[in-house]
Amino acid sequence: MFESLVPQEVKQRTLILSVMTHRLYPAALIGLVLVVGACSDDGREMKLPTDNQNESIMTTTLAPDDQGSFDTAAPDTDLDDHGSETELFTSWSDGSDIPIEHTCLGLDQSPPLNWTAPPVGTVSLAIILIDTSNTTQNPAGFVHWVLANIDPSVTSLFAGETPVGTVVGANDFSTPEVPSIGYRGPCPPAGETHTYVLEMHALDQMLDAQSGDPAQTLLQAIDYATIVTAKTSGIVTG
């Protein structure tokens, strides 16, 4: 009864919408199933990225040093501040008896010397012979020989030799009335054994000194300017 009251045009539109709804619903449902299926678990576990995967890959090449090896440590510096060590040699071995020709009982002649090259920066050399057992005049000992302002290119002296241009100091045998200049050999009292130290000093300057200057004055100037000292010793029994 009520259906007869609905216009025919409205009925037709309702029928068309009904048919379209029934056709679209299965298609939409199928699309939804496909989407859900794509997002579902396929049975494989996705792993988290490792630290290495999070970092970029970088290659570093180290340059070798001049020796063709890699420098892995700071150089060790056990030498003196100038990177050198100088040695002194004479006619006797260190700590042994000094030959009689270099004492007051023999020729009283200065010993032959030779030494290794002094360090870079050496301007002059000095030679000292001192009796460390005799401290009557000075706590450091009794000076028998002192030479200064030797050319640094000199690396040896013959027995009795004094290089040209060298300052030759007075030794501790000097008195105000009678100066003693040059070498005076070991001469300990009878029955006593004394130790004598022979030194070669590399200096960083030429000394403002003259031949005949007192030994102690020269020693102070030498000590002040010394870069490196080479030593050897010997003994003499009176």
N, CA, C and O of each residue as an XYZ file, in Angstrom:
952
protein
N       0.833     -1.195      0.000
C       0.000      0.000      0.000
C       0.860      1.233      0.000
O       0.691      2.139     -0.817
N       1.851      1.253      0.998
C       2.745      2.414      1.072
C       3.694      2.435     -0.094
O       4.107      3.506     -0.540
N       4.064      1.216     -0.620
C       4.974      1.137     -1.744
C       4.384      1.817     -2.969
O       5.109      2.412     -3.766
N       3.052      1.725     -3.120
C       2.412      2.337     -4.274
C       2.486      3.833     -4.238
O       2.349      4.504     -5.261
N       2.710      4.362     -3.031
C       2.787      5.809     -2.892
C       4.155      6.352     -3.252
O       4.293      7.557     -3.459
N       5.213      5.471     -3.338
C       6.576      5.919     -3.654
C       6.681      6.118     -5.141
O       6.305      5.225     -5.900
N       7.171      7.233     -5.585
C       7.291      7.474     -7.022
C       8.196      6.434     -7.667
O       9.119      5.905     -7.048
N       7.894      6.158     -8.949
C       8.654      5.151     -9.681
C      10.118      5.542     -9.826
O      10.983      4.667     -9.783
N      10.424      6.805     -9.992
C      11.818      7.289    -10.170
C      12.653      7.039     -8.931
O      13.837      6.716     -9.026
N      12.034      7.188     -7.758
C      12.744      6.957     -6.492
C      13.067      5.503     -6.354
O      14.152      5.148     -5.894
N      12.123      4.627     -6.755
C      12.357      3.195     -6.662
C      13.550      2.785     -7.507
O      14.380      1.982     -7.082
N      13.628      3.344     -8.706
C      14.729      2.988     -9.591
C      16.080      3.393     -8.997
O      17.031      2.617     -9.085
N      16.196      4.582     -8.394
C      17.464      5.064     -7.793
C      17.874      4.191     -6.608
O      19.056      3.921     -6.397
N      16.872      3.756     -5.840
C      17.148      2.903     -4.673
C      17.705      1.578     -5.114
O      18.616      1.034     -4.491
N      17.143      1.047     -6.217
C      17.596     -0.233     -6.736
C      19.031     -0.133     -7.223
O      19.846     -1.019     -6.966
N      19.336      0.947     -7.926
C      20.699      1.121     -8.448
C      21.703      1.210     -7.319
O      22.753      0.571     -7.398
N      21.429      1.977     -6.265
C      22.331      2.129     -5.114
C      22.530      0.818     -4.406
O      23.628      0.517     -3.937
N      21.449      0.013     -4.324
C      21.553     -1.274     -3.646
C      22.496     -2.190     -4.387
O      23.335     -2.869     -3.796
N      22.330     -2.190     -5.740
C      23.200     -3.051     -6.543
C      24.647     -2.619     -6.424
O      25.524     -3.472     -6.287
N      24.938     -1.296     -6.473
C      26.304     -0.781     -6.385
C      26.924     -1.112     -5.042
O      28.114     -1.419     -4.959
N      26.110     -1.049     -3.976
C      26.628     -1.339     -2.633
C      27.053     -2.780     -2.538
O      28.108     -3.080     -1.980
N      26.245     -3.685     -3.076
C      26.579     -5.110     -3.019
C      27.815     -5.421     -3.835
O      28.567     -6.330     -3.483
N      28.052     -4.681     -4.936
C      29.222     -4.918     -5.770
C      30.494     -4.335     -5.160
O      31.559     -4.947     -5.242
N      30.388     -3.165     -4.554
C      31.574     -2.495     -3.992
C      32.045     -3.125     -2.693
O      33.243     -3.130     -2.412
N      31.145     -3.644     -1.914
C      31.508     -4.189     -0.602
C      32.503     -5.319     -0.694
O      33.508     -5.287      0.017
N      32.277     -6.349     -1.557
C      33.285     -7.423     -1.664
C      34.623     -6.902     -2.118
O      35.654     -7.350     -1.616
N      34.644     -5.944     -3.078
C      35.936     -5.418     -3.566
C      36.690     -4.693     -2.467
O      37.901     -4.856     -2.316
N      35.961     -3.888     -1.698
C      36.615     -3.168     -0.589
C      37.153     -4.129      0.448
O      38.232     -3.934      1.006
N      36.365     -5.185      0.696
C      36.790     -6.185      1.678
C      38.051     -6.888      1.227
O      38.959     -7.134      2.021
N      38.099     -7.211     -0.067
C      39.296     -7.878     -0.598
C      40.503     -6.972     -0.468
O      41.582     -7.428     -0.087
N      40.335     -5.661     -0.787
C      41.457     -4.706     -0.665
C      41.944     -4.594      0.758
O      43.147     -4.504      1.003
N      41.023     -4.599      1.697
C      41.405     -4.515      3.113
C      42.192     -5.731      3.540
O      43.168     -5.616      4.282
N      41.771     -6.914      3.073
C      42.492     -8.146      3.414
C      43.905     -8.109      2.868
O      44.845     -8.538      3.537
N      44.062     -7.596      1.649
C      45.400     -7.527      1.061
C      46.307     -6.593      1.841
O      47.481     -6.896      2.053
N      45.770     -5.455      2.269
C      46.581     -4.502      3.042
C      47.006     -5.092      4.365
O      48.168     -4.980      4.756
N      46.067     -5.725      5.060
C      46.389     -6.338      6.360
C      47.400     -7.439      6.182
O      48.315     -7.595      6.991
N      47.232     -8.214      5.111
C      48.179     -9.294      4.866
C      49.572     -8.791      4.632
O      50.536     -9.428      5.056
N      49.710     -7.656      3.963
C      51.044     -7.105      3.701
C      51.720     -6.647      4.963
O      52.948     -6.677      5.049
N      50.957     -6.225      5.944
C      51.542     -5.725      7.201
C      51.723     -6.802      8.234
O      52.307     -6.543      9.286
N      51.246     -8.006      7.977
C      51.333     -9.056      8.985
C      52.710     -9.685      8.991
O      53.480     -9.484      8.052
N      53.040    -10.446     10.034
C      54.334    -11.131     10.226
C      54.457    -12.265      9.243
O      53.555    -13.092      9.110
N      55.622    -12.300      8.528
C      55.833    -13.386      7.574
C      56.656    -14.506      8.155
O      57.083    -15.408      7.434
N      56.890    -14.457      9.485
C      57.656    -15.527     10.121
C      59.117    -15.219     10.287
O      59.815    -15.965     10.974
N      59.630    -14.126      9.677
C      61.037    -13.756      9.796
C      61.180    -12.602     10.772
O      60.364    -11.680     10.786
N      62.248    -12.662     11.607
C      62.468    -11.627     12.637
C      63.398    -10.553     12.075
O      64.486    -10.853     11.583
N      62.961     -9.319     12.155
C      63.787     -8.203     11.677
C      64.743     -7.788     12.784
O      64.307     -7.446     13.884
N      66.072     -7.816     12.498
C      67.092     -7.505     13.504
C      67.365     -6.014     13.550
O      67.260     -5.308     12.546
N      67.727     -5.543     14.765
C      68.111     -4.145     14.931
C      69.485     -3.915     14.313
O      70.319     -4.820     14.325
N      69.739     -2.734     13.778
C      71.072     -2.463     13.198
C      72.149     -2.477     14.267
O      71.930     -2.017     15.388
N      73.315     -3.008     13.917
C      74.454     -3.020     14.850
C      75.138     -1.673     14.844
O      74.819     -0.806     14.030
N      76.121     -1.493     15.793
C      76.879     -0.236     15.871
C      77.635      0.026     14.580
O      77.709      1.159     14.102
N      78.204     -1.059     14.015
C      78.982     -0.896     12.790
C      78.112     -0.450     11.619
O      78.557      0.291     10.743
N      76.805     -0.939     11.621
C      75.904     -0.570     10.544
C      75.424      0.864     10.668
O      75.035      1.485      9.679
N      75.450      1.391     11.893
C      75.045      2.773     12.119
C      76.149      3.751     11.797
O      75.897      4.946     11.644
N      77.376      3.260     11.693
C      78.512      4.130     11.437
C      78.893      4.073      9.961
O      78.720      3.057      9.288
N      79.413      5.191      9.486
C      79.905      5.203      8.112
C      81.279      4.564      8.065
O      82.011      4.607      9.054
N      81.641      3.981      6.957
C      82.925      3.306      6.802
C      83.968      4.315      6.364
O      83.773      5.038      5.387
N      85.098      4.363      7.104
C      86.156      5.316      6.779
C      87.489      4.592      6.797
O      87.762      3.842      7.735
N      88.315      4.788      5.804
C      89.640      4.179      5.715
C      90.693      5.235      5.955
O      90.681      6.284      5.311
N      91.629      4.965      6.899
C      92.699      5.908      7.215
C      94.034      5.290      6.857
O      94.300      4.149      7.234
N      94.871      6.005      6.149
C      96.206      5.548      5.779
C      97.235      6.334      6.554
O      97.254      7.563      6.484
N      98.109      5.640      7.305
C      99.153      6.287      8.084
C     100.403      6.422      7.240
O     100.790      5.497      6.526
N     101.030      7.585      7.331
C     102.258      7.814      6.565
C     103.452      7.304      7.340
O     103.562      7.623      8.524
N     104.363      6.526      6.752
C     105.546      6.025      7.458
C     106.533      7.136      7.707
O     106.561      8.133      6.986
N     107.366      6.956      8.759
C     108.401      7.938      9.041
C     109.559      7.763      8.066
O     109.498      6.943      7.150
N     110.610      8.542      8.274
C     111.741      8.533      7.354
C     112.449      7.185      7.304
O     113.128      6.874      6.325
N     112.291      6.373      8.370
C     112.975      5.086      8.422
C     112.132      3.973      7.815
O     112.544      2.813      7.801
N     110.951      4.326      7.315
C     110.107      3.325      6.698
C     109.293      2.527      7.689
O     108.688      1.528      7.300
N     109.246      2.914      8.943
C     108.458      2.232      9.955
C     107.546      3.244     10.614
O     107.737      4.453     10.482
N     106.554      2.738     11.324
C     105.621      3.636     11.965
C     106.154      4.052     13.327
O     106.645      3.236     14.108
N     106.040      5.346     13.584
C     106.522      5.893     14.851
C     105.426      5.738     15.888
O     104.396      6.410     15.823
N     105.656      4.834     16.857
C     104.624      4.553     17.847
C     104.967      5.066     19.223
O     104.157      4.927     20.140
N     106.111      5.643     19.403
C     106.505      6.136     20.719
C     107.402      7.339     20.556
O     108.108      7.505     19.561
N     107.342      8.180     21.590
C     108.239      9.330     21.589
C     109.662      8.845     21.706
O     109.964      7.880     22.408
N     110.495      9.516     21.024
C     111.892      9.110     21.115
C     112.432      9.258     22.514
O     112.184     10.229     23.229
N     113.112      8.334     22.825
C     113.741      8.377     24.133
C     114.996      9.250     24.052
O     115.765      9.135     23.097
N     115.231     10.200     25.133
C     116.370     11.115     25.158
C     117.139     10.945     26.455
O     116.915     11.669     27.425
N     118.156      9.866     26.460
C     118.917      9.589     27.673
C     120.277     10.303     27.692
O     120.970     10.246     28.707
N     120.694     10.998     26.563
C     121.982     11.678     26.517
C     121.853     13.036     27.185
O     120.789     13.407     27.680
N     122.967     13.775     27.189
C     122.925     15.102     27.775
C     122.041     16.014     26.933
O     121.560     15.613     25.873
N     121.826     17.252     27.407
C     120.909     18.175     26.751
C     121.303     18.477     25.313
O     120.459     18.898     24.522
N     122.568     18.271     24.959
C     123.021     18.570     23.607
C     123.087     17.310     22.744
O     123.590     17.341     21.621
N     122.576     16.208     23.281
C     122.497     14.992     22.492
C     123.826     14.350     22.177
O     123.971     13.723     21.128
N     124.804     14.490     23.059
C     126.122     13.938     22.766
C     126.797     13.501     24.050
O     126.485     13.997     25.132
N     127.740     12.553     23.915
C     128.549     12.107     25.039
C     129.995     12.063     24.568
O     130.300     11.453     23.542
N     130.889     12.711     25.319
C     132.297     12.785     24.938
C     133.131     11.963     25.908
O     132.902     12.007     27.117
N     134.100     11.210     25.385
C     134.964     10.373     26.211
C     136.415     10.821     26.087
O     136.846     11.315     25.045
N     137.158     10.637     27.177
C     138.561     11.055     27.243
C     139.445      9.838     27.485
O     139.110      8.975     28.295
N     140.578      9.770     26.779
C     141.509      8.654     26.908
C     142.937      9.181     27.063
O     143.276     10.245     26.545
N     143.762      8.425     27.780
C     145.166      8.799     27.958
C     146.026      7.537     27.972
O     145.567      6.472     27.558
N     147.260      7.647     28.441
C     148.195      6.519     28.353
C     148.006      5.492     29.466
O     148.712      4.484     29.480
N     147.093      5.706     30.383
C     146.780      4.712     31.413
C     145.272      4.479     31.449
O     144.487      5.345     31.062
N     144.887      3.311     31.913
C     143.458      3.012     32.015
C     142.881      3.667     33.264
O     143.592      3.935     34.232
N     141.601      3.912     33.220
C     140.936      4.635     34.306
C     141.146      3.943     35.651
O     140.861      2.755     35.803
N     141.647      4.702     36.620
C     141.842      4.197     37.974
C     143.152      3.478     38.213
O     143.416      3.042     39.334
N     143.979      3.344     37.188
C     145.243      2.613     37.341
C     146.405      3.566     37.645
O     146.213      4.777     37.760
N     147.607      3.002     37.773
C     148.796      3.808     38.083
C     149.162      4.725     36.916
O     149.170      4.309     35.757
N     149.459      5.962     37.241
C     149.928      6.911     36.233
C     151.396      6.605     35.937
O     152.187      6.487     36.873
N     151.780      6.473     34.675
C     153.184      6.176     34.331
C     154.136      7.202     34.937
O     153.819      8.389     35.019
N     155.297      6.731     35.356
C     156.246      7.567     36.091
C     156.714      8.780     35.292
O     157.054      9.810     35.876
N     156.735      8.668     33.951
C     157.208      9.798     33.145
C     156.314     11.035     33.248
O     156.716     12.136     32.871
N     155.103     10.840     33.760
C     154.195     11.982     33.904
C     154.165     12.514     35.340
O     153.335     13.360     35.673
N     155.071     12.015     36.189
C     155.137     12.443     37.587
C     156.440     13.196     37.850
O     157.319     13.285     36.993
N     156.530     13.736     39.074
C     157.740     14.480     39.455
C     158.946     13.560     39.617
O     160.082     14.031     39.673
N     158.709     12.256     39.692
C     159.806     11.292     39.815
C     160.373     10.905     38.451
O     161.403     10.237     38.373
N     159.710     11.319     37.388
C     160.171     10.998     36.034
C     160.434     12.257     35.231
O     161.101     13.174     35.709
N     159.913     12.307     34.007
C     160.134     13.449     33.118
C     159.263     14.656     33.453
O     159.488     15.756     32.948
N     158.268     14.437     34.308
C     157.333     15.518     34.660
C     156.693     16.109     33.390
O     156.577     17.324     33.233
N     156.290     15.211     32.507
C     155.752     15.605     31.207
C     154.243     15.363     31.154
O     153.751     14.343     31.636
N     153.531     16.295     30.574
C     152.074     16.129     30.463
C     151.754     14.893     29.616
O     152.488     14.581     28.678
N     150.674     14.195     29.938
C     150.355     12.939     29.245
C     149.751     13.181     27.863
O     149.211     14.255     27.596
N     149.843     12.184     26.992
C     149.133     12.265     25.707
C     147.634     12.099     25.951
O     147.222     11.361     26.846
N     146.834     12.783     25.157
C     145.377     12.732     25.324
C     144.701     12.588     23.972
O     145.208     13.052     22.950
N     143.564     11.946     23.988
C     142.663     12.004     22.836
C     141.240     11.843     23.335
O     141.004     11.206     24.361
N     140.292     12.420     22.608
C     138.893     12.402     23.046
C     137.977     12.354     21.833
O     138.356     12.736     20.726
N     136.781     11.882     22.069
C     135.777     11.853     21.005
C     135.259     13.267     20.767
O     135.417     14.151     21.608
N     134.643     13.461     19.618
C     134.211     14.803     19.218
C     133.261     15.414     20.243
O     132.350     14.739     20.723
N     133.465     16.675     20.579
C     132.560     17.350     21.516
C     131.212     17.627     20.859
O     131.095     17.527     19.638
N     130.197     17.970     21.642
C     128.858     18.182     21.080
C     128.759     19.446     20.236
O     129.607     20.335     20.308
N     127.716     19.500     19.448
C     127.428     20.699     18.658
C     127.232     21.881     19.607
O     126.594     21.745     20.651
N     127.771     23.018     19.247
C     127.672     24.193     20.109
C     128.926     24.456     20.908
O     129.027     25.473     21.593
N     129.899     23.536     20.826
C     131.166     23.728     21.541
C     131.976     24.824     20.853
O     132.179     24.795     19.639
N     132.436     25.789     21.649
C     133.213     26.919     21.123
C     134.691     26.782     21.474
O     135.558     27.216     20.715
N     134.972     26.179     22.621
C     136.369     25.973     23.032
C     136.448     24.779     23.968
O     135.430     24.289     24.457
N     137.675     24.313     24.213
C     137.921     23.183     25.111
C     138.874     23.606     26.217
O     139.633     24.564     26.072
N     138.821     22.871     27.328
C     139.740     23.113     28.444
C     140.190     21.776     29.014
O     139.435     20.804     28.996
N     141.419     21.726     29.520
C     141.996     20.521     30.126
C     142.418     20.852     31.558
O     143.009     21.900     31.818
N     142.104     19.938     32.483
C     142.461     20.135     33.895
C     143.005     18.827     34.453
O     142.468     17.759     34.159
N     144.067     18.898     35.256
C     144.546     17.769     36.062
C     144.546     18.229     37.508
O     145.176     19.231     37.846
N     143.838     17.496     38.364
C     143.676     17.925     39.746
C     143.857     16.751     40.705
O     143.359     15.652     40.461
N     144.571     16.998     41.792
C     144.779     16.009     42.856
C     143.617     16.130     43.834
O     143.582     17.052     44.649
N     142.661     15.197     43.753
C     141.477     15.280     44.616
C     141.757     14.816     46.042
O     140.914     14.974     46.925
N     142.941     14.244     46.267
C     143.306     13.802     47.622
C     143.926     14.932     48.440
O     144.005     14.846     49.665
N     144.360     15.981     47.767
C     145.011     17.114     48.442
C     144.040     18.295     48.462
O     143.847     18.972     47.453
N     143.442     18.527     49.612
C     142.462     19.612     49.746
C     142.972     20.711     50.679
O     142.180     21.444     51.272
N     144.290     20.823     50.807
C     144.861     21.814     51.732
C     144.596     23.248     51.276
O     144.433     24.143     52.106
N     144.551     23.466     49.972
C     144.324     24.815     49.455
C     142.895     25.044     48.987
O     142.387     26.165     49.037
N     142.248     23.971     48.531
C     140.891     24.107     48.002
C     140.136     22.797     48.210
O     140.697     21.726     47.979
N     138.876     22.860     48.641
C     138.109     21.620     48.855
C     137.995     20.751     47.605
O     137.833     19.535     47.706
N     138.078     21.366     46.433
C     137.960     20.598     45.186
C     139.229     19.832     44.866
O     139.188     18.852     44.123
N     140.361     20.264     45.417
C     141.624     19.589     45.164
C     142.723     20.555     44.756
O     142.524     21.768     44.703
N     143.877     19.991     44.473
C     145.090     20.747     44.147
C     145.328     20.663     42.641
O     145.485     19.567     42.103
N     145.358     21.808     41.956
C     145.442     21.847     40.491
C     146.891     21.714     40.030
O     147.758     22.487     40.439
N     147.142     20.716     39.165
C     148.469     20.499     38.588
C     148.588     21.035     37.162
O     149.691     21.289     36.679
N     147.452     21.205     36.494
C     147.520     21.593     35.077
C     146.182     22.162     34.662
O     145.139     21.600     34.996
N     146.194     23.283     33.929
C     144.962     23.831     33.372
C     145.264     24.542     32.053
O     146.089     25.454     31.987
N     144.578     24.101     31.021
C     144.642     24.720     29.696
C     143.238     25.178     29.314
O     142.256     24.511     29.640
N     143.142     26.310     28.628
C     141.833     26.822     28.211
C     141.917     27.407     26.808
O     143.001     27.640     26.273
N     140.742     27.637     26.226
C     140.608     28.206     24.875
C     141.294     27.365     23.794
O     141.853     27.897     22.835
N     141.239     26.034     23.972
C     141.715     25.120     22.930
C     140.678     25.084     21.811
O     139.477     25.042     22.076
N     141.134     25.102     20.578
C     140.224     25.058     19.430
C     139.389     23.770     19.479
O     139.945     22.694     19.695
N     138.059     23.860     19.284
C     137.208     22.662     19.399
C     137.450     21.614     18.324
O     136.985     20.481     18.453
N     138.175     21.975     17.258
C     138.491     20.982     16.224
C     139.610     20.042     16.653
O     139.822     19.004     16.026
N     140.332     20.398     17.722
C     141.420     19.556     18.241
C     140.810     18.374     18.990
O     139.922     18.560     19.822
N     141.278     17.168     18.704
C     140.766     15.974     19.389
C     141.872     15.133     20.017
O     141.614     14.029     20.497
N     143.109     15.650     20.018
C     144.200     14.897     20.650
C     145.382     15.818     20.930
O     145.552     16.858     20.294
N     146.191     15.404     21.900
C     147.439     16.101     22.235
C     148.537     15.060     22.402
O     148.308     13.998     22.982
N     149.719     15.360     21.898
C     150.872     14.509     22.170
C     151.372     14.776     23.586
O     151.037     15.794     24.191
N     152.163     13.866     24.100
C     152.782     14.078     25.417
C     153.620     15.353     25.374
O     154.421     15.552     24.461
N     153.425     16.213     26.373
C     154.181     17.462     26.456
C     153.716     18.558     25.513
O     154.339     19.619     25.470
N     152.641     18.343     24.750
C     152.200     19.326     23.751
C     151.262     20.372     24.344
O     150.407     20.061     25.173
N     151.439     21.623     23.902
C     150.515     22.713     24.211
C     150.071     23.330     22.889
O     150.899     23.894     22.174
N     148.778     23.239     22.544
C     148.321     23.775     21.256
C     148.570     25.280     21.136
O     148.512     26.014     22.122
N     148.844     25.717     19.921
C     149.068     27.143     19.659
C     147.808     27.939     19.999
O     146.699     27.526     19.660
N     147.980     29.072     20.664
C     146.857     29.937     21.012
C     146.146     29.557     22.292
O     145.179     30.211     22.680
N     146.608     28.512     22.953
C     145.970     28.050     24.187
C     146.358     28.936     25.369
O     147.498     29.388     25.477
N     145.387     29.175     26.251
C     145.670     29.855     27.516
C     146.233     28.823     28.486
O     145.596     27.801     28.743
N     147.415     29.080     29.022
C     148.075     28.171     29.965
C     148.029     28.818     31.342
O     148.669     29.840     31.590
N     147.260     28.204     32.228
C     147.091     28.788     33.553
C     148.214     28.436     34.505
O     148.976     27.496     34.281
N     148.300     29.216     35.580
C     149.233     28.901     36.667
C     148.661     27.746     37.471
O     147.449     27.675     37.674
N     149.521     26.835     37.933
C     149.059     25.721     38.762
C     149.144     26.102     40.241
O     149.589     27.195     40.590
N     148.711     25.183     41.098
C     148.672     25.501     42.528
C     150.030     25.395     43.216
O     150.113     25.582     44.429
N     151.090     25.100     42.476
C     152.435     25.171     43.042
C     152.926     26.628     43.090
O     153.959     26.929     43.687
N     152.176     27.502     42.462
C     152.587     28.909     42.394
C     152.582     29.564     43.776
O     151.814     29.199     44.666
N     153.458     30.528     43.909
C     153.467     31.416     45.077
C     153.425     32.850     44.544
O     153.721     33.080     43.372
N     153.062     33.808     45.387
C     153.047     35.200     44.915
C     154.391     35.640     44.353
O     154.457     36.463     43.440
N     155.436     35.095     44.897
C     156.771     35.489     44.430
C     157.203     34.713     43.193
O     157.855     35.264     42.306
N     156.844     33.447     43.135
C     157.296     32.590     42.028
C     156.085     31.854     41.435
O     155.691     30.801     41.938
N     155.499     32.407     40.372
C     154.383     31.694     39.734
C     154.881     30.445     39.009
O     155.989     30.421     38.473
N     154.052     29.422     39.005
C     154.357     28.180     38.287
C     153.290     28.002     37.216
O     152.121     27.766     37.521
N     153.701     28.115     35.973
C     152.751     28.086     34.858
C     152.946     26.808     34.044
O     154.073     26.405     33.757
N     151.840     26.187     33.684
C     151.907     24.978     32.870
C     151.745     23.712     33.693
O     151.164     23.727     34.777
N     152.263     22.625     33.164
C     152.091     21.305     33.781
C     153.104     21.053     34.878
O     154.299     21.287     34.696
N     152.624     20.571     36.025
C     153.469     20.026     37.095
C     152.882     18.675     37.465
O     151.725     18.587     37.877
N     153.680     17.620     37.319
C     153.174     16.266     37.497
C     152.850     15.894     38.931
O     153.257     16.584     39.865
N     152.114     14.800     39.106
C     151.789     14.285     40.435
C     153.048     14.066     41.260
O     154.061     13.574     40.761
N     152.962     14.445     42.547
C     154.131     14.335     43.422
C     153.666     14.225     44.873
O     153.922     15.120     45.679
N     152.976     13.116     45.210
C     152.442     12.988     46.567
C     153.559     12.776     47.591
O     154.647     12.327     47.233
N     153.297     13.094     48.856
C     154.290     12.839     49.913
C     154.640     11.354     49.982
O     153.831     10.504     49.610
N     155.811     11.052     50.444
C     156.269      9.657     50.554
C     155.280      8.836     51.382
O     154.813      9.275     52.433
N     154.977      7.655     50.894
C     154.087      6.741     51.611
C     152.605      7.013     51.395
O     151.775      6.248     51.888
N     152.247      8.058     50.687
C     150.832      8.379     50.446
C     150.447      8.060     48.997
O     151.229      8.247     48.066
N     149.221      7.574     48.847
C     148.666      7.329     47.513
C     147.575      8.360     47.240
O     146.592      8.449     47.976
N     147.757      9.125     46.188
C     146.774     10.152     45.828
C     146.071      9.796     44.517
O     146.618      9.112     43.652
N     144.850     10.283     44.410
C     144.060     10.104     43.185
C     144.070     11.403     42.388
O     143.853     12.487     42.928
N     144.329     11.264     41.090
C     144.401     12.424     40.193
C     143.327     12.283     39.111
O     143.217     11.247     38.455
N     142.555     13.328     38.946
C     141.467     13.319     37.959
C     141.838     14.226     36.793
O     142.159     15.401     36.969
N     141.785     13.648     35.607
C     142.065     14.376     34.373
C     140.728     14.668     33.691
O     139.929     13.757     33.473
N     140.487     15.925     33.358
C     139.198     16.332     32.800
C     139.381     17.085     31.482
O     140.326     17.854     31.307
N     138.450     16.841     30.567
C     138.346     17.631     29.345
C     136.955     18.258     29.333
O     135.949     17.551     29.389
N     136.901     19.582     29.260
C     135.632     20.315     29.280
C     135.338     20.905     27.904
O     136.203     21.529     27.290
N     134.117     20.705     27.427
C     133.630     21.396     26.231
C     132.876     22.633     26.701
O     131.946     22.532     27.501
N     133.275     23.802     26.203
C     132.699     25.070     26.663
C     131.859     25.725     25.568
O     132.077     25.496     24.378
N     130.909     26.533     25.987
C     130.049     27.227     25.028
C     130.558     28.620     24.671
O     129.830     29.409     24.069
N     131.803     28.927     25.038
C     132.377     30.244     24.761
C     133.900     30.190     24.860
O     134.471     29.243     25.401
N     134.533     31.216     24.332
C     135.959     31.429     24.572
C     136.072     32.218     25.872
O     135.314     33.161     26.099
N     137.014     31.833     26.721
C     137.155     32.516     28.006
C     137.923     33.826     27.848
O     138.861     33.929     27.058
N     137.503     34.805     28.610
C     138.244     36.071     28.684
C     139.364     35.868     29.702
O     139.256     36.283     30.856
N     140.431     35.226     29.256
C     141.520     34.839     30.164
C     142.855     34.983     29.457
O     142.924     35.101     28.233
N     143.920     34.972     30.261
C     145.286     35.085     29.739
C     146.168     34.027     30.388
O     145.899     33.572     31.500
N     147.212     33.650     29.686
C     148.174     32.711     30.273
C     148.749     33.311     31.552
O     149.055     34.502     31.620
N     148.887     32.457     32.562
C     149.391     32.911     33.849
C     148.301     33.249     34.837
O     148.588     33.495     36.009
N     147.030     33.266     34.386
C     145.937     33.507     35.333
C     145.910     32.388     36.375
O     146.225     31.242     36.053
N     145.534     32.706     37.633
C     145.509     31.683     38.688
C     144.593     30.512     38.336
O     143.562     30.689     37.688
N     144.979     29.330     38.765
C     144.220     28.117     38.459
C     142.778     28.205     38.946
O     141.852     27.855     38.215
N     142.586     28.672     40.180
C     141.236     28.707     40.734
C     140.339     29.680     39.970
O     139.144     29.430     39.813
N     140.907     30.781     39.499
C     140.132     31.732     38.690
C     139.692     31.086     37.381
O     138.546     31.235     36.959
N     140.607     30.371     36.748
C     140.275     29.688     35.499
C     139.251     28.579     35.719
O     138.344     28.397     34.907
N     139.394     27.842     36.815
C     138.449     26.754     37.088
C     137.022     27.274     37.244
O     136.076     26.641     36.775
N     136.865     28.408     37.890
C     135.526     28.978     38.049
C     134.931     29.356     36.695
O     133.756     29.098     36.433
N     135.745     29.967     35.840
C     135.268     30.351     34.510
C     134.941     29.122     33.665
O     133.957     29.114     32.926
N     135.768     28.089     33.776
C     135.531     26.847     33.026
C     134.238     26.180     33.479
O     133.426     25.772     32.649
N     134.045     26.069     34.771
C     132.827     25.443     35.289
C     131.575     26.177     34.813
O     130.569     25.547     34.486
N     131.635     27.485     34.776
C     130.479     28.295     34.377
C     130.090     28.045     32.919
O     128.905     28.040     32.586
N     131.083     27.837     32.052
C     130.829     27.726     30.610
C     130.760     26.288     30.101
O     130.603     26.073     28.899
N     130.874     25.308     30.984
C     130.952     23.902     30.556
C     129.624     23.371     30.020
O     128.571     23.547     30.634
N     129.700     22.716     28.858
C     128.565     21.987     28.284
C     128.639     20.518     28.691
O     127.670     19.952     29.199
N     129.806     19.908     28.461
C     130.032     18.488     28.737
C     131.428     18.321     29.317
O     132.365     19.012     28.918
N     131.556     17.386     30.273
C     132.861     17.067     30.852
C     133.158     15.582     30.653
O     132.318     14.731     30.943
N     134.351     15.280     30.161
C     134.828     13.897     30.057
C     135.966     13.724     31.057
O     136.826     14.597     31.181
N     135.973     12.585     31.780
C     136.952     12.396     32.852
C     137.609     11.027     32.791
O     137.046     10.062     32.274
N     138.815     10.974     33.332
C     139.481      9.714     33.639
C     140.362      9.976     34.847
O     140.676     11.130     35.140
N     140.765      8.940     35.546
C     141.550      9.139     36.768
C     142.715      8.155     36.833
O     142.760      7.162     36.107
N     143.647      8.461     37.718
C     144.791      7.581     37.955
C     145.326      7.810     39.353
O     144.932      8.763     40.025
N     146.218      6.942     39.792
C     146.777      7.060     41.139
C     148.305      7.078     41.076
O     148.922      6.545     40.154
N     148.883      7.708     42.085
C     150.341      7.748     42.234
C     150.650      7.577     43.712
O     150.018      8.202     44.564
N     151.622      6.728     44.012
C     152.072      6.534     45.388
C     153.458      7.154     45.543
O     154.368      6.881     44.759
N     153.601      8.002     46.580
C     154.878      8.678     46.802
C     155.894      7.788     47.487
O     157.019      8.217     47.742
